[in-house]
Amino acid sequence: MPAIIRRVKGQCNLIWLENLNLRGDYKTIILDYIREKHPHLLPLYQEIYVQGNRGYWRMLDQELKADAASLGLDYMTNDDSMQWPFDAPPVVVNHFYHEQIKRSARKDGSRHAETVGG
């Protein structure tokens, strides 16, 4: 993903990073595809999508945060509420934890992404 960020940073004002959201029958189809086409990745996919281990996403989050900082880019996690000028440098948004997000129902009517329990 750092290569993607470097490649597009001069062409956009938002870089949205999101992981796969595997549920139901689709999960089995994707894992079978990985097993057949990319067997070396199967242990990682099983750890993430079968065992529910979030360690990979936490590690990647830290790497991307450091990479964004080295490029002088803002980095946010699970926040879709920002408003930046169109010609501003891009902000990198990590949306790896989307299943933990809830929409807040604020009295003022605004809706911002929050982490569940946060």
Secondary structure, 3 states (H helix, E strand, C coil): CHHHHHHHCCCCCEEEECCCCCCHHHHHHHHHHHHHHCHHHHHHHHHHHCCCCCHHHHHHHHHHHHHHHHCCCEEEECCCCCCCCCCCCCEEEECCCHHHEEECCCCCCCCCEEECCC
